[in-house]
């Protein structure tokens, strides 16, 4: 369970925002939207740096979009260096973002 003071970025998982504690960011519109963050999935280190720069502790990736499943396995060494898999099921994968926050 995530702590109340932590921040989670929801990537293509905006419907899950009501099931999490703490601050939740990530959506189709607004700052750091999917259009800006989504392409960084191909560069896990850049993605982790960007998320840490906006104070994100966790990344939750929704699996409803077939083109995202499961990219983190394709780039396993780089992905594992930047993120730690905490939980995964058929709907989503939750990762801790490695590195220094804010």
SVG drawing of the C-alpha trace seen along z (x, -y; Angstrom):
<svg xmlns="http://www.w3.org/2000/svg" viewBox="-12 -22 33 33">
<polyline fill="none" stroke="black" stroke-width="0.4" points="0.0,0.0 1.3,-3.4 1.8,-6.0 -0.3,-9.2 2.7,-11.5 3.9,-9.7 3.3,-10.5 2.3,-8.0 2.3,-8.7 -0.5,-6.8 0.4,-6.0 -2.7,-5.0 -4.4,-4.1 -6.3,-7.2 -9.3,-5.1 -7.2,-3.7 -6.7,-7.1 -9.5,-6.5 -8.0,-3.3 -4.7,-4.9 -3.6,-6.9 -1.3,-9.8 -1.0,-12.3 -1.7,-10.9 -0.6,-12.5 -0.8,-11.6 -3.5,-12.1 -4.2,-12.9 -4.1,-16.7 -2.1,-19.0 1.5,-19.1 3.6,-16.0 0.7,-14.4 0.9,-11.0 2.1,-12.6 5.2,-13.8 5.8,-10.8 4.7,-7.9 7.5,-8.1 10.1,-7.8 9.1,-4.2 11.7,-3.3 14.4,-5.0 13.9,-3.8 16.7,-5.9 15.3,-9.1 11.8,-8.2 13.0,-7.7 14.9,-11.0 11.8,-12.8 9.5,-11.3 11.9,-12.0 12.2,-15.6 8.4,-16.0 8.6,-14.2 7.2,-10.9 7.9,-7.9 5.9,-5.2 4.8,-4.5 1.6,-2.6 1.2,-1.4 -2.2,-0.3 -2.3,2.7 -5.5,1.9 -3.5,0.6 -1.9,3.6 1.0,1.5 2.4,1.1 2.4,4.8 5.0,5.4 7.7,3.0 9.6,3.3 10.5,6.9 11.9,5.9 14.5,3.5 15.0,5.6 18.5,4.5 17.9,0.8 14.4,1.0 15.5,2.9 18.2,0.3 15.6,-2.6 12.6,-0.9 11.7,1.9 8.6,4.0 6.4,4.0 3.3,5.7 1.8,6.8 -1.4,8.4 -3.5,8.5 -4.7,4.9 -1.5,3.0 2.1,3.0 3.3,0.9 7.0,-0.1 9.1,-2.0 11.1,-4.8 14.8,-4.5 16.9,-7.5 16.7,-10.7 13.4,-12.5 12.8,-16.2"/>
</svg>
